[in-house]
Amino acid sequence: MTDRIPAESHDDRSTDRHLATRQDLQRAQAVGRLGNWRLDTRRNVLTWSAETYRIFGIPEGTPLTYERFLESVHPDDRTYVQAMWQACLRGEPYDIEHRILVDGAVRWVREKAYMEFDAGGAVQSGFGIVQDITDLKATEEALRRLSQFPEENPNPVMRLDPDGSLGYANAPARRWLAALGWSPGGPLPAAVRDVAADVHRHCGVVEAEITGADDLTLWVSAVQPPGEAYVNIYGRDVTKRKRAEQRLQQARDELEQRVADRTAELERRAGQLARLTSELTLTEQRERQRLAQVLHDHLQQLLAAGRFALDMLASRVGDEHAASVHQVHDLLDEAIEAARSLTAELSPPILYEADLPAALEWLGRFMRQRYRLAVEVEVAGDIPPLREDRKVLLFQAARELLFNVIKHAGVNEARVDLAADEEGRIRLTVSDRGAGFDTEAVDSSPKGGVSAGGFGLFSIRERLQMLGGCMEIAAVPGGGAAVTLLAPCETSEAPAARAIPAGEAHEIPPAPAGRITVLLADDHSVMREGLAQFLGMEDDIAVIGQAADGQEAVDLARRLHPDVVLMDFSMPRLDGVAATRLILADHPDIRIIGLSMYVEADRAGAMTDAGAVAYLTKSGSTDLLLDTIRRHGRRTV
C-alpha cells in the first residue's frame, strides 16, 4: 500500500492542476467575454464553451445544432449570417458582427471561424470564437452621443491642432496623458503624435492601442473631420480587457501545447494499434492456415490412403462382408468431405496462391456450392497485389458480409464489387437487395452487428480504421444493403525464397513388358505407399518410381520415361503444374494425370492447361482412377 501512495498523490496533483487550468480558462473567457465553439458539419453537432452559452443566454449543456444557433440570431440579421456562413463553407473568411436575442434583449457579438477540411477537400468541422461586443457597440454609440458634450464624457476626448499641439482635452484625457508622462504646456507623447500623423497620412479613421505606465491601455479612435485640419481623438480604457486577453492568450497557448503533446501521443499509439491490428489479422490467419494444413497434409491424406486400403480389402473379402465394407467406405467419404470443407472454411489455399480478385472469385463459387448463394463478383480495372494483412482482412470481411446476407437478408443473390479508387485505395463493396437493416441500430448495438461465428461489422470497421481505412454502410429496412470497405492500397513485396529439402526419390526395377508403367509424384509418403500397393494389385499396371516433390518427378520422368505420371497438385520445390510443363516439354508422349485432395475447378483447369490429360481427386472412385490410367496408358502396350 505504501508503494502506491506517491503515484496516487501524483495523479491527484495532476488532476488538480488540470482542473485549475480549466477553471482559469473559463474565468478568463468570462472576463474577456470570449467564448469558443466547434461545429461537426457532418453530424450537425454544435459544441459551445460555458462562456458561449452565457453569451447566448442558453442553459449550459443544452444540445445544439446550427439551426438552433440561427434561431438566436436577430431576425433582421439571419439572412446576412446565413450568407456569410455559406461563403465560409466555400473557403472564404468568416469574421462578422451581428445581433442576437437573449431573453428578448438585443445584444451584439463578433464571430470568427476557421474551417477544417479532410484530405479530399471536404469540410469536416469548423472551430470559432465568439465575443460579446455589446458593450463595445454601446460605447461606440455613447461616444457618438458624448462627442456633443466632451466635458461630460467619462472617456478621454482630445483635439490636436494642425501644428500638433493639444487644442483640447477633457479631464479623462488629461489624466491619461499625464499617465503617459505629459505635463501641461509640454509636448504631447510620441504615441499620440504618431496616431495624428497616421490620420493625416491615410485621410481616414485610425484606431490604435496606446499603453502607458502600469500597463494602462487606451483604445483610441482618431479622425480628421471633413474640411478640417485638426484631429479628434477619442479613447477608451481597455486595461482590464487587455489583461484578460493576455491571460486568455496565455491559457490558450498552454492548452494548444497540451493538445499538441496529446495529439503526438495519440498518433504514436495509433501507429502501435495499426501494427498490432495487422499482426493480429496475420496471426489469426496463420493459425487458420496451420490448422488447414494439418487437415490437408495429414488427416485428409490418411483418410484417402485408408480408402485405397479399403478398396484393396474389398476385393479380398466375401460377399458376407460387402455391406460392412460399403458402410466403412461411405463413412470415409463423409470424413474426407467434412475435412475438405473445414479446410476451405478455415483457410482456402487460393488466398495464398493467388491475388485478391481470384480469391473473391473462389469465394463466390464456394458460397454458391455450399450455401446456394449466387454471388456475382465484378472486378473493375487492375488491382495491384496487396500486402498479406490487407488481402486477408478484406477476404475475411467479404466472407463475413456474405454470411450476413445468408443469415439476415432473406435473398439468395448478392454482389461483390472490387476496384481501386482515384485516391489510391482498394474499394470492396458487398451488396444485396434483401431485407436491409437500420444502420443506427447497428451503430448503437453493444456488439456493432456481430453475428455468431464471425467478427461482425464492428470488428471489421475497427480493424480497417486501425489500418488507415474505413467502412461505409448504406442500408434501409426493406431496401437492401451495401457495405463498402476502403483500405489503403499498400502493395506487397515478393516473398523471399524458402529452401525446401529434396525428398527421397524411389526408383523401382523395370516392369515386365506389356504393363502400363506409372510414376507416382506426391509429397505424402502414406499416400504414395497406399497408391503403390493399390496399383500393384493390378496385373496390367506397374509402378516404376516414386517422387516426393515436383523436381524429383521431373528427374525420374526423364530417366524412367513412364507411360503415365500420377501428379499431385501441391508439392514442395516444384508444384504439379510446373512439373507437368517441364516433363511434357521434354517428353510430350508421357500422359500426366493430376491427382489431388483439392476439388476446385480452377486447379483442374490449371493442370489441364499445363498439359495433363485428366484431373482426379484422391477421394474419388478408384475404378475411375484405374479406368483413366488404362485409357491413357494403353498407347504403349
C-alpha positions as CSV (number, residue, x, y, z in Angstrom):
1,M,0.0,0.0,0.0
2,T,2.8,2.5,0.8
3,D,4.3,1.9,-2.7
4,R,1.2,3.3,-4.3
5,I,0.8,6.5,-2.2
6,P,3.3,8.6,-4.2
7,A,1.7,7.5,-7.5
8,E,-1.8,8.3,-6.3
9,S,-0.6,11.6,-4.9
10,H,0.9,12.5,-8.3
11,D,-2.3,11.6,-10.0
12,D,-4.3,13.8,-7.6
13,R,-1.9,16.7,-8.1
14,S,-2.1,16.3,-11.9
15,T,-5.9,16.2,-11.7
16,D,-5.9,19.3,-9.5
17,R,-3.7,21.2,-12.0
18,H,-5.8,20.2,-14.9
19,L,-8.9,21.3,-13.1
20,A,-7.3,24.6,-12.1
21,T,-6.2,25.2,-15.7
22,R,-9.7,24.5,-16.9
23,Q,-11.2,26.9,-14.3
24,D,-8.7,29.6,-15.2
25,L,-9.6,29.3,-18.8
26,Q,-13.3,29.5,-18.0
27,R,-12.7,32.6,-15.8
28,A,-10.5,34.2,-18.5
29,Q,-13.2,33.6,-21.1
30,A,-15.8,35.1,-18.7
31,V,-13.6,38.2,-18.0
32,G,-12.9,38.7,-21.7
33,R,-16.5,37.8,-22.7
34,L,-14.9,35.5,-25.3
35,G,-16.3,32.0,-25.9
36,N,-15.4,29.3,-28.4
37,W,-17.4,26.8,-30.4
38,R,-16.9,23.8,-32.7
39,L,-19.4,22.5,-35.3
40,D,-19.3,19.0,-36.7
41,T,-20.7,19.7,-40.1
42,R,-21.2,16.1,-41.0
43,R,-23.3,15.3,-37.9
44,N,-24.6,18.8,-37.5
45,V,-23.5,18.8,-33.8
46,L,-22.6,22.2,-32.3
47,T,-20.4,22.4,-29.2
48,W,-20.1,25.5,-27.1
49,S,-17.9,26.6,-24.2
50,A,-19.5,27.7,-21.0
51,E,-18.9,31.4,-21.8
52,T,-20.6,30.9,-25.2
53,Y,-23.7,29.5,-23.5
54,R,-23.7,32.6,-21.2
55,I,-23.3,35.0,-24.2
56,F,-26.3,33.5,-25.9
57,G,-28.3,33.1,-22.7
58,I,-28.9,29.4,-23.3
59,P,-28.6,26.9,-20.3
60,E,-25.3,25.2,-20.3
61,G,-25.4,21.6,-21.7
62,T,-28.4,22.2,-24.0
63,P,-28.0,20.1,-27.2
64,L,-27.2,22.4,-30.1
65,T,-27.3,22.4,-33.9
66,Y,-26.5,25.0,-36.5
67,E,-30.3,25.7,-36.8
68,R,-30.6,26.2,-33.0
69,F,-27.9,28.8,-33.2
70,L,-29.6,30.5,-36.1
71,E,-32.8,30.8,-34.0
72,S,-30.8,33.0,-31.6
73,V,-29.7,35.4,-34.3
74,H,-31.8,38.6,-34.7
75,P,-34.4,38.1,-37.4
76,D,-33.1,41.1,-39.3
77,D,-29.5,39.6,-39.4
78,R,-30.3,36.0,-40.2
79,T,-30.1,36.3,-43.9
80,Y,-26.7,38.0,-43.6
81,V,-25.3,35.5,-41.2
82,Q,-26.5,32.5,-43.3
83,A,-24.9,34.0,-46.4
84,M,-21.6,34.6,-44.7
85,W,-21.6,31.0,-43.3
86,Q,-22.3,29.5,-46.7
87,A,-19.4,31.6,-48.1
88,C,-17.2,30.3,-45.2
89,L,-18.0,26.7,-46.2
90,R,-16.6,27.6,-49.6
91,G,-13.4,28.7,-48.0
92,E,-14.0,32.5,-47.6
93,P,-13.1,34.3,-44.4
94,Y,-15.8,34.3,-41.6
95,D,-15.3,37.4,-39.4
96,I,-18.6,39.1,-38.8
97,E,-20.6,41.1,-36.3
98,H,-24.3,40.7,-35.8
99,R,-27.1,40.9,-33.3
100,I,-28.6,38.2,-31.2
101,L,-31.7,38.0,-29.0
102,V,-31.2,37.0,-25.3
103,D,-34.4,36.8,-23.3
104,G,-35.9,39.3,-25.7
105,A,-33.0,41.7,-25.4
106,V,-30.7,42.6,-28.3
107,R,-27.0,42.0,-27.9
108,W,-24.1,42.3,-30.3
109,V,-21.5,39.6,-30.9
110,R,-18.4,39.2,-33.1
111,E,-17.7,35.8,-34.6
112,K,-14.6,34.4,-36.3
113,A,-14.4,30.9,-37.7
114,Y,-11.7,28.6,-39.1
115,M,-12.8,25.6,-41.2
116,E,-11.2,22.2,-41.1
117,F,-11.1,20.1,-44.3
118,D,-10.3,16.4,-44.9
119,A,-7.7,15.1,-47.3
120,G,-10.2,15.3,-50.1
121,G,-11.0,19.0,-49.5
122,A,-14.4,18.3,-48.0
123,V,-15.5,20.3,-44.9
124,Q,-15.1,18.2,-41.7
125,S,-15.8,20.7,-39.0
126,G,-15.5,24.3,-38.0
127,F,-13.9,26.0,-35.0
128,G,-14.5,29.5,-34.0
129,I,-14.7,32.2,-31.3
130,V,-17.5,34.5,-30.3
131,Q,-17.1,37.7,-28.3
132,D,-19.8,39.7,-26.7
133,I,-19.2,43.1,-28.1
134,T,-22.5,44.6,-26.8
135,D,-20.5,46.9,-24.5
136,L,-18.2,47.9,-27.4
137,K,-21.2,48.8,-29.5
138,A,-22.8,50.6,-26.7
139,T,-19.5,52.5,-26.2
140,E,-19.3,53.5,-29.8
141,E,-22.9,54.8,-29.6
142,A,-22.1,56.6,-26.3
143,L,-19.0,58.2,-27.9
144,R,-21.2,59.4,-30.7
145,R,-23.6,61.0,-28.2
146,L,-20.9,62.2,-25.8
147,S,-18.9,63.8,-28.5
148,Q,-21.6,66.6,-28.2
149,F,-20.7,67.0,-24.6
150,P,-17.0,66.2,-24.3
151,E,-16.7,67.5,-20.8
152,E,-19.3,65.1,-19.5
153,N,-17.7,62.2,-21.4
154,P,-16.1,59.8,-18.9
155,N,-13.7,58.7,-21.7
156,P,-10.7,60.6,-22.9
157,V,-11.5,63.1,-25.7
158,M,-9.0,65.4,-27.2
159,R,-8.3,67.6,-30.2
160,L,-4.9,68.1,-31.8
161,D,-4.4,71.4,-33.7
162,P,-2.8,71.4,-37.2
163,D,0.6,72.3,-35.6
164,G,0.4,69.1,-33.5
165,S,-0.3,70.9,-30.2
166,L,-3.1,70.0,-27.8
167,G,-6.1,72.1,-28.6
168,Y,-8.5,70.4,-26.2
169,A,-8.6,67.6,-23.7
170,N,-11.3,66.7,-21.2
171,A,-10.5,65.6,-17.7
172,P,-10.1,61.8,-18.5
173,A,-7.9,62.7,-21.4
174,R,-5.6,64.9,-19.3
175,R,-5.3,62.2,-16.7
176,W,-4.4,59.7,-19.3
177,L,-1.9,62.0,-20.9
178,A,-0.3,62.5,-17.5
179,A,0.0,58.8,-17.2
180,L,1.9,58.9,-20.5
181,G,4.3,61.5,-19.0
182,W,2.7,64.6,-20.4
183,S,2.7,67.8,-18.4
184,P,0.6,70.9,-19.3
185,G,2.4,73.1,-21.8
186,G,4.8,70.4,-22.8
187,P,5.0,68.3,-26.0
188,L,2.5,65.5,-26.5
189,P,3.6,61.9,-26.0
190,A,5.1,60.4,-29.2
191,A,2.4,57.7,-29.4
192,V,-0.3,60.4,-29.6
193,R,1.6,62.3,-32.3
194,D,2.1,59.1,-34.3
195,V,-1.7,58.5,-34.3
196,A,-2.4,62.0,-35.5
197,A,0.3,61.6,-38.2
198,D,-1.4,58.4,-39.4
199,V,-4.7,60.2,-39.7
200,H,-3.2,62.9,-41.9
201,R,-1.4,60.2,-44.0
202,H,-4.4,58.0,-44.6
203,C,-7.1,60.6,-44.5
204,G,-9.5,58.4,-42.6
205,V,-10.2,56.8,-39.2
206,V,-7.2,55.3,-37.4
207,E,-7.6,53.0,-34.4
208,A,-4.7,52.1,-32.2
209,E,-3.7,50.9,-28.7
210,I,-1.6,53.1,-26.6
211,T,-0.1,51.8,-23.4
212,G,1.3,53.9,-20.6
213,A,2.6,53.3,-17.1
214,D,1.3,50.4,-15.1
215,D,0.2,48.8,-18.4
216,L,-2.6,51.3,-18.6
217,T,-4.0,50.7,-22.0
218,L,-6.3,53.0,-24.0
219,W,-8.0,52.1,-27.3
220,V,-8.2,55.3,-29.3
221,S,-10.0,56.2,-32.5
222,A,-8.6,59.3,-34.3
223,V,-10.4,61.1,-37.1
224,Q,-10.0,64.2,-39.2
225,P,-13.4,65.9,-39.8
226,P,-14.0,66.7,-43.5
227,G,-12.7,70.0,-44.4
228,E,-10.8,70.5,-41.1
229,A,-7.1,70.4,-40.4
230,Y,-7.4,69.3,-36.8
231,V,-7.7,65.7,-35.5
232,N,-10.1,64.5,-32.9
233,I,-9.0,61.6,-30.7
234,Y,-11.5,59.5,-28.6
235,G,-10.2,57.0,-26.2
236,R,-11.5,54.1,-24.0
237,D,-9.7,52.5,-21.2
238,V,-9.4,48.8,-22.1
239,T,-6.7,48.0,-19.5
240,K,-8.9,45.3,-17.8
241,R,-9.9,43.8,-21.1
242,K,-6.3,43.7,-22.4
243,R,-5.1,42.0,-19.2
244,A,-7.9,39.4,-19.5
245,E,-7.0,38.9,-23.2
246,Q,-3.4,38.3,-22.2
247,R,-4.4,35.8,-19.6
248,L,-6.7,34.1,-22.1
249,Q,-4.0,34.0,-24.7
250,Q,-1.6,32.5,-22.2
251,A,-4.1,29.9,-21.2
252,R,-4.8,29.2,-24.9
253,D,-1.1,28.8,-25.6
254,E,-0.8,26.3,-22.8
255,L,-3.9,24.5,-24.0
256,E,-2.6,24.3,-27.5
257,Q,0.7,22.9,-26.3
258,R,-1.1,20.3,-24.3
259,V,-3.3,19.4,-27.2
260,A,-0.2,19.2,-29.4
261,D,1.6,16.9,-26.9
262,R,-1.6,14.8,-26.5
263,T,-2.0,14.6,-30.3
264,A,1.6,13.4,-30.7
265,E,1.0,10.7,-28.1
266,L,-2.3,9.6,-29.7
267,E,-0.6,9.4,-33.1
268,R,2.2,7.3,-31.6
269,R,-0.4,5.0,-30.0
270,A,-2.5,4.9,-33.2
271,G,0.6,3.6,-35.1
272,Q,1.1,1.0,-32.5
273,L,-2.5,-0.1,-32.7
274,A,-2.2,-0.3,-36.5
275,R,0.8,-2.6,-36.2
276,L,-0.9,-4.7,-33.6
277,T,-4.1,-4.9,-35.8
278,S,-2.0,-6.1,-38.7
279,E,-0.2,-8.6,-36.6
280,L,-3.5,-9.8,-35.1
281,T,-5.0,-10.4,-38.5
282,L,-1.9,-12.2,-39.8
283,T,-1.6,-14.3,-36.6
284,E,-5.2,-15.3,-36.7
285,Q,-5.0,-16.3,-40.4
286,R,-1.6,-18.1,-39.9
287,E,-3.3,-20.2,-37.2
288,R,-6.2,-20.9,-39.5
289,Q,-3.6,-21.8,-42.2
290,R,-1.7,-24.1,-39.9
291,L,-4.9,-26.0,-38.9
292,A,-6.0,-26.2,-42.5
293,Q,-2.5,-27.6,-43.5
294,V,-2.7,-30.2,-40.7
295,L,-6.1,-31.3,-42.1
296,H,-4.9,-31.4,-45.7
297,D,-1.4,-32.7,-45.2
298,H,-2.2,-35.3,-42.6
299,L,-5.8,-36.1,-41.9
300,Q,-7.1,-36.0,-45.5
301,Q,-4.1,-37.9,-46.8
302,L,-4.5,-40.6,-44.1
303,L,-8.3,-40.8,-44.9
304,A,-7.6,-41.1,-48.6
305,A,-4.9,-43.7,-48.0
306,G,-7.3,-45.6,-45.8
307,R,-9.8,-45.5,-48.6
308,F,-7.3,-47.1,-51.0
309,A,-6.5,-49.7,-48.5
310,L,-10.3,-50.4,-48.0
311,D,-10.7,-50.8,-51.8
312,M,-7.9,-53.4,-51.8
313,L,-9.5,-55.1,-48.8
314,A,-12.9,-55.1,-50.6
315,S,-11.5,-57.3,-53.4
316,R,-10.4,-59.9,-50.9
317,V,-13.4,-60.3,-48.6
318,G,-16.5,-62.3,-49.3
319,D,-20.0,-61.1,-50.1
320,E,-21.0,-61.5,-46.5
321,H,-18.8,-58.5,-45.5
322,A,-19.6,-56.4,-48.6
323,A,-22.2,-54.4,-46.7
324,S,-19.8,-53.6,-43.9
325,V,-17.1,-52.6,-46.3
326,H,-19.5,-50.4,-48.2
327,Q,-20.6,-48.7,-44.9
328,V,-17.0,-48.0,-43.9
329,H,-16.4,-46.7,-47.5
330,D,-19.3,-44.2,-47.1
331,L,-18.0,-43.1,-43.7
332,L,-14.6,-42.5,-45.1
333,D,-16.1,-40.4,-48.0
334,E,-18.1,-38.3,-45.5
335,A,-15.0,-37.8,-43.3
336,I,-12.9,-36.7,-46.4
337,E,-15.6,-34.3,-47.5
338,A,-16.0,-32.9,-44.0
339,A,-12.2,-32.4,-43.7
340,R,-12.1,-30.8,-47.1
341,S,-14.9,-28.4,-46.3
342,L,-13.4,-27.5,-43.0
343,T,-10.0,-26.8,-44.7
344,A,-11.7,-24.5,-47.2
345,E,-13.6,-22.6,-44.5
346,L,-10.5,-22.2,-42.2
347,S,-8.0,-21.1,-44.8
348,P,-8.7,-21.5,-48.5
349,P,-5.3,-22.2,-50.3
350,I,-6.3,-19.8,-53.1
351,L,-5.9,-16.9,-50.6
352,Y,-2.1,-17.5,-50.6
353,E,-1.6,-18.8,-54.1
354,A,-3.4,-16.0,-56.0
355,D,-4.4,-12.4,-55.7
356,L,-7.4,-10.9,-54.1
357,P,-9.6,-10.9,-57.3
358,A,-9.0,-14.6,-57.8
359,A,-9.7,-15.3,-54.1
360,L,-13.0,-13.5,-54.3
361,E,-13.9,-15.4,-57.4
362,W,-13.3,-18.6,-55.5
363,L,-15.4,-17.3,-52.6
364,G,-18.3,-16.7,-54.9
365,R,-18.1,-20.2,-56.2
366,F,-17.8,-21.6,-52.7
367,M,-20.8,-19.7,-51.5
368,R,-22.9,-21.0,-54.4
369,Q,-21.8,-24.6,-53.9
370,R,-22.0,-24.7,-50.1
371,Y,-24.8,-22.3,-49.2
372,R,-26.7,-21.9,-52.6
373,L,-26.0,-18.1,-52.6
374,A,-25.5,-16.8,-56.1
375,V,-22.6,-14.3,-55.8
376,E,-21.7,-12.0,-58.8
377,V,-18.1,-10.9,-58.5
378,E,-17.2,-7.8,-60.5
379,V,-13.6,-6.6,-60.6
380,A,-13.1,-3.1,-62.2
381,G,-9.6,-2.4,-63.7
382,D,-6.3,-3.7,-62.4
383,I,-5.9,-4.4,-58.7
384,P,-2.3,-4.2,-57.5
385,P,-1.0,-7.1,-55.3
386,L,-1.8,-6.2,-51.7
387,R,0.1,-6.8,-48.5
388,E,-0.9,-10.0,-46.9
389,D,-2.6,-8.4,-43.9
390,R,-4.8,-6.2,-46.2
391,K,-5.7,-9.1,-48.5
392,V,-6.6,-11.4,-45.6
393,L,-8.7,-8.8,-43.9
394,L,-10.6,-7.9,-47.0
395,F,-11.2,-11.5,-47.9
396,Q,-12.4,-12.4,-44.3
397,A,-14.6,-9.3,-44.3
398,A,-16.2,-10.2,-47.6
399,R,-16.9,-13.7,-46.4
400,E,-18.4,-12.4,-43.2
401,L,-20.6,-9.9,-45.1
402,L,-21.8,-12.7,-47.4
403,F,-22.6,-14.9,-44.3
404,N,-24.7,-11.9,-43.1
405,V,-26.6,-12.0,-46.4
406,I,-27.3,-15.7,-45.9
407,K,-28.5,-15.2,-42.3
408,H,-30.4,-12.0,-42.4
409,A,-31.1,-10.7,-46.0
410,G,-33.7,-13.3,-47.0
411,V,-32.4,-13.5,-50.6
412,N,-30.3,-15.9,-52.5
413,E,-28.3,-13.4,-54.5
414,A,-25.5,-11.0,-53.6
415,R,-22.9,-8.9,-55.4
416,V,-19.2,-8.2,-54.7
417,D,-17.5,-5.3,-56.4
418,L,-13.8,-4.7,-56.2
419,A,-11.9,-1.6,-57.6
420,A,-9.1,0.8,-56.9
421,D,-10.4,4.3,-56.5
422,E,-8.8,7.6,-57.5
423,E,-7.4,8.2,-54.0
424,G,-5.2,5.0,-54.3
425,R,-7.5,2.9,-52.0
426,I,-9.0,-0.5,-52.5
427,R,-12.8,-0.3,-52.6
428,L,-14.7,-3.5,-51.8
429,T,-18.5,-3.5,-51.7
430,V,-20.8,-6.3,-50.8
431,S,-24.4,-5.6,-51.6
432,D,-27.8,-7.3,-51.7
433,R,-31.4,-6.4,-52.4
434,G,-32.8,-8.1,-49.3
435,A,-34.3,-7.1,-46.0
436,G,-31.8,-4.4,-45.2
437,F,-31.4,-3.1,-41.7
438,D,-31.4,0.0,-39.5
439,T,-27.8,1.5,-39.6
440,E,-28.5,3.5,-36.4
441,A,-29.4,0.3,-34.6
442,V,-26.2,-1.3,-35.8
443,D,-24.1,1.6,-34.5
444,S,-25.8,1.6,-31.1
445,S,-25.6,-2.2,-30.7
446,P,-23.0,-3.2,-28.0
447,K,-21.5,-5.7,-30.4
448,G,-21.9,-3.5,-33.5
449,G,-23.7,-6.2,-35.6
450,V,-21.6,-9.2,-34.7
451,S,-23.0,-12.5,-35.9
452,A,-22.4,-15.8,-34.4
453,G,-19.1,-17.3,-35.6
454,G,-17.8,-14.1,-37.2
455,F,-16.1,-10.9,-36.2
456,G,-19.0,-8.7,-37.3
457,L,-19.4,-5.2,-38.6
458,F,-17.9,-3.5,-35.5
459,S,-14.7,-5.5,-35.7
460,I,-14.4,-5.0,-39.5
461,R,-14.8,-1.3,-39.0
462,E,-12.3,-1.2,-36.1
463,R,-9.7,-3.2,-37.9
464,L,-10.0,-1.2,-41.0
465,Q,-9.6,2.1,-39.1
466,M,-6.5,0.8,-37.4
467,L,-5.0,0.1,-40.8
468,G,-6.0,3.6,-42.0
469,G,-9.2,2.5,-43.8
470,C,-12.9,2.9,-43.1
471,M,-16.3,1.3,-43.7
472,E,-19.4,2.9,-45.2
473,I,-22.9,1.4,-44.8
474,A,-25.9,2.2,-46.9
475,A,-29.0,0.3,-45.9
476,V,-32.6,0.8,-45.1
477,P,-35.1,-1.7,-43.7
478,G,-36.7,-3.5,-46.6
479,G,-34.5,-1.8,-49.2
480,G,-31.4,-3.9,-49.3
481,A,-27.9,-3.1,-48.0
482,A,-24.5,-2.2,-49.3
483,V,-21.4,-2.3,-47.2
484,T,-18.2,-0.7,-48.6
485,L,-14.8,-1.3,-47.3
486,L,-12.0,1.2,-48.1
487,A,-8.4,0.1,-47.3
488,P,-5.0,1.7,-48.1
489,C,-3.5,0.2,-51.3
490,E,-0.1,-0.8,-49.9
491,T,1.4,-3.3,-52.3
492,S,3.1,-6.5,-51.2
493,E,6.8,-7.4,-51.5
494,A,7.9,-10.5,-53.2
495,P,8.4,-13.2,-50.6
496,A,11.9,-14.5,-50.0
497,A,12.6,-17.9,-51.5
498,R,12.2,-20.7,-48.9
499,A,14.7,-23.6,-49.1
500,I,12.8,-26.9,-49.0
501,P,14.8,-30.1,-48.7
502,A,14.5,-32.6,-51.5
503,G,12.6,-35.8,-50.9
504,E,13.8,-39.3,-51.3
505,A,13.2,-40.5,-54.8
506,H,12.2,-44.1,-55.0
507,E,13.1,-45.9,-58.2
508,I,11.8,-49.4,-58.8
509,P,13.3,-52.0,-61.2
510,P,11.9,-52.1,-64.7
511,A,8.4,-53.5,-65.2
512,P,7.7,-56.6,-67.3
513,A,6.9,-55.9,-70.9
514,G,3.3,-55.3,-71.7
515,R,2.4,-53.4,-68.5
516,I,1.4,-49.7,-68.2
517,T,4.3,-48.1,-66.3
518,V,3.3,-45.5,-63.7
519,L,5.4,-42.9,-61.9
520,L,3.9,-41.6,-58.6
521,A,4.6,-38.0,-57.6
522,D,3.2,-37.0,-54.2
523,D,4.8,-35.3,-51.1
524,H,2.9,-37.5,-48.7
525,S,4.6,-40.9,-48.2
526,V,1.4,-42.5,-46.8
527,M,-0.5,-41.6,-50.0
528,R,2.4,-42.8,-52.2
529,E,2.7,-46.2,-50.5
530,G,-1.1,-46.6,-50.5
531,L,-1.3,-45.9,-54.2
532,A,1.7,-48.1,-54.9
533,Q,0.1,-51.1,-53.1
534,F,-3.3,-50.5,-54.7
535,L,-1.9,-50.3,-58.2
536,G,0.4,-53.2,-57.6
537,M,-2.6,-55.5,-57.3
538,E,-3.4,-54.8,-61.0
539,D,-1.8,-57.2,-63.5
540,D,-1.5,-54.7,-66.3
541,I,-0.1,-51.8,-64.2
542,A,3.4,-51.4,-62.8
543,V,4.6,-48.6,-60.5
544,I,8.2,-48.0,-61.6
545,G,9.1,-45.0,-59.4
546,Q,8.0,-42.6,-56.6
547,A,8.9,-38.9,-56.3
548,A,8.4,-36.8,-53.1
549,D,8.3,-33.4,-54.9
550,G,7.9,-31.9,-58.3
551,Q,11.6,-31.6,-59.1
552,E,12.1,-35.3,-58.4
553,A,9.1,-36.1,-60.6
554,V,10.8,-34.3,-63.5
555,D,14.2,-36.0,-62.9
556,L,12.6,-39.5,-62.7
557,A,10.4,-38.9,-65.7
558,R,13.5,-38.1,-67.8
559,R,15.3,-41.3,-66.6
560,L,12.4,-43.8,-66.5
561,H,10.1,-42.4,-69.3
562,P,6.9,-43.9,-67.8
563,D,3.7,-44.2,-69.7
564,V,1.7,-42.3,-67.0
565,V,2.6,-39.9,-64.2
566,L,0.1,-39.5,-61.3
567,M,0.9,-35.9,-60.4
568,D,-0.1,-34.3,-57.1
569,F,-1.1,-30.6,-57.4
570,S,0.7,-29.1,-54.3
571,M,4.3,-30.2,-53.7
572,P,7.4,-28.5,-52.4
573,R,10.3,-27.2,-54.6
574,L,8.1,-27.5,-57.8
575,D,4.3,-27.8,-57.8
576,G,2.4,-30.1,-60.0
577,V,1.5,-27.6,-62.7
578,A,5.2,-26.5,-63.2
579,A,6.4,-30.1,-63.1
580,T,3.8,-31.1,-65.8
581,R,5.0,-28.4,-68.1
582,L,8.7,-29.4,-67.7
583,I,8.0,-33.1,-68.3
584,L,5.9,-32.6,-71.4
585,A,8.4,-30.1,-72.8
586,D,10.9,-33.0,-73.0
587,H,8.6,-36.0,-73.4
588,P,5.3,-35.0,-74.9
589,D,4.3,-38.7,-75.2
590,I,4.1,-39.1,-71.4
591,R,0.5,-38.9,-70.1
592,I,0.1,-37.0,-66.9
593,I,-3.0,-37.4,-64.7
594,G,-3.5,-34.7,-62.0
595,L,-4.3,-36.2,-58.6
596,S,-5.1,-34.1,-55.6
597,M,-7.3,-33.7,-52.5
598,Y,-8.5,-30.3,-54.0
599,V,-11.7,-30.4,-56.0
600,E,-11.7,-26.8,-57.2
601,A,-12.3,-26.3,-60.9
602,D,-9.5,-23.7,-61.2
603,R,-7.0,-26.3,-60.0
604,A,-8.2,-28.8,-62.5
605,G,-8.1,-26.1,-65.2
606,A,-4.5,-25.2,-64.3
607,M,-3.4,-28.8,-64.6
608,T,-5.2,-29.4,-67.9
609,D,-3.8,-26.1,-69.3
610,A,-0.3,-27.3,-68.4
611,G,-0.9,-30.5,-70.5
612,A,-2.4,-33.0,-68.1
613,V,-4.9,-35.4,-69.8
614,A,-7.1,-35.6,-66.7
615,Y,-7.6,-34.3,-63.2
616,L,-8.9,-36.6,-60.4
617,T,-9.4,-36.3,-56.7
618,K,-7.8,-38.7,-54.2
619,S,-11.2,-39.2,-52.6
620,G,-12.8,-40.1,-55.9
621,S,-13.7,-43.5,-57.3
622,T,-10.8,-46.0,-57.5
623,D,-12.5,-47.6,-60.5
624,L,-12.4,-44.2,-62.3
625,L,-8.7,-43.9,-61.4
626,L,-7.9,-47.3,-62.9
627,D,-10.0,-46.7,-66.0
628,T,-8.3,-43.3,-66.6
629,I,-4.8,-44.9,-66.3
630,R,-5.7,-47.7,-68.7
631,R,-7.4,-45.4,-71.2
632,H,-4.5,-43.0,-71.5
633,G,-1.6,-45.5,-70.9
634,R,-2.6,-48.2,-73.5
635,R,-0.8,-46.4,-76.2
636,T,2.5,-48.2,-75.3
637,V,1.0,-51.6,-74.8
